[in-house]
Each structure stands twice: as structure tokens, then as C-alpha cells.
Amino acid sequence: MYATLEWYVGIGFTCTGTNLAWEPDAELSWAQLEWEGAAIMLFPSEKQSLPGAIRDAGLFFKVQSISGLVDKLKHVARIIELTEETFDGKQEVTFEDLNGFRVTMSATGV
């Protein structure tokens, strides 16, 4: 959990809450992250993961800009697809996070 939280904060997400606010001596069991007002929650899965297994979920964010994000991702993630301009004038980047989940950021501006 700590590594995942640090990874997302490192690429620009803001941590807006964790269980540690109420349980300072507990183990980190969830964290809320935000990007431009969109919030996601991180929490551990109870399922055992198989090596090399494809993750069964992805995230898609519509944001104002991905400026600077791609440069950060080049050092910490596998970029799956980078589209400088889609048919409707957006920029998109799809990457794999440190846990194998695919994340797409679609920007309406530069």
C-alpha cells in the first residue's frame, strides 16, 4: 500500500485521506487520491494475484491537461500508448502502474 500511494503521489496525484488519520498506529489499509477533483480509493485486494495475470480493471480520467505528466511517467511506468492529438483534439496517455493496472489520462487541453 505504501509503495502504491507514494508512486501515485510521485506522478502528481494528491493524497486527500487515509485510515491513518483515525488510526495513527494502524497499518495503512486505504488511501484516497485526487487528480483535478476526480477521486480514487486505493485498498488492498483480498484475492491472491497470479504472476503475469492481466488485471481486471483500469482507470480513465478526463482532465484539463497532461502537461508534464508524460515526462514523469517515462521514468516510472510502462507507457502503453501516447496520442498527441485524437480525432476530437484531445491528448491521451495510457500507462501501466506499478501494480499492472492500466490508467488513461485524456486531456481536453495542452
C-alpha positions in Angstrom: 0.0 0.0 0.0 2.7 2.5 0.9 4.6 1.9 -2.3 1.4 2.4 -4.4 0.5 5.6 -2.5 4.0 7.0 -3.0 4.0 6.1 -6.7 0.8 7.9 -7.4 1.8 10.9 -5.4 5.1 10.9 -7.3 3.3 11.3 -10.6 1.1 14.2 -9.4 -1.9 12.8 -7.5 -2.7 14.3 -4.2 -3.4 12.1 -1.1 -6.5 13.6 0.5 -7.1 10.9 3.2 -6.1 7.6 4.7 -7.2 5.4 7.6 -4.1 6.7 9.5 -6.0 10.0 10.3 -8.3 8.0 12.6 -5.9 5.1 13.4 -2.4 6.6 13.6 -0.8 3.4 14.9 -2.6 1.1 12.4 -1.3 -0.3 9.1 -2.2 1.7 6.0 -5.4 0.0 4.7 -6.8 2.6 2.3 -5.9 5.9 0.8 -7.9 8.5 -1.2 -6.1 10.1 -4.1 -7.3 13.0 -6.3 -6.4 14.5 -9.6 -8.2 17.7 -10.7 -11.2 16.9 -8.5 -11.6 13.2 -9.5 -11.0 10.9 -6.5 -10.0 7.2 -6.4 -9.5 5.0 -3.4 -6.6 2.5 -3.0 -7.1 -0.6 -0.9 -5.6 -4.0 -0.9 -7.2 -6.9 -2.7 -8.1 -10.0 -0.7 -7.5 -12.1 -3.8 -4.2 -13.8 -4.4 -2.5 -12.5 -7.6 -1.1 -14.8 -10.2 2.2 -13.9 -11.7 1.8 -12.4 -15.1 -2.0 -12.3 -14.8 -3.8 -9.5 -16.6 -5.5 -7.1 -14.2 -9.3 -7.0 -14.5 -9.7 -3.2 -14.2 -8.4 0.1 -15.5 -8.9 3.7 -14.8 -9.8 6.5 -17.2 -9.6 10.2 -16.2 -10.8 13.2 -18.2 -8.5 16.1 -17.2 -7.7 19.6 -18.3 -4.0 18.9 -19.1 -1.4 16.1 -19.1 1.4 18.6 -19.4 4.4 17.4 -17.6 2.8 14.0 -16.7 4.4 12.1 -19.6 7.9 13.2 -18.6 7.3 11.9 -15.1 5.9 8.6 -16.4 8.8 7.9 -18.7 10.9 7.2 -15.6 8.4 5.1 -13.5 5.9 3.4 -15.8 5.4 1.5 -19.0 3.7 3.9 -21.4 1.3 1.8 -23.5 0.0 4.5 -25.8 0.7 8.2 -26.2 -1.7 10.1 -28.6 -0.6 13.6 -29.2 -4.0 14.5 -30.7 -7.1 12.4 -31.1 -9.7 12.9 -33.8 -11.5 15.3 -31.4 -8.4 17.3 -30.5 -7.6 15.7 -27.1 -4.3 14.3 -25.9 -4.2 10.9 -24.2 -1.6 8.8 -22.4 -2.2 5.2 -21.3 0.3 3.7 -18.9 0.7 0.7 -16.6 1.0 1.5 -12.9 3.4 -0.4 -10.6 0.7 -3.0 -9.8 -0.1 -3.7 -13.5 -3.3 -1.6 -13.8 -3.8 0.4 -16.9 -4.6 4.1 -16.5 -5.6 6.5 -19.2 -5.5 10.3 -18.9 -7.4 12.1 -21.6 -6.8 15.9 -21.7 -9.1 18.4 -23.2 -6.3 21.0 -23.4 -2.5 21.0 -23.5 
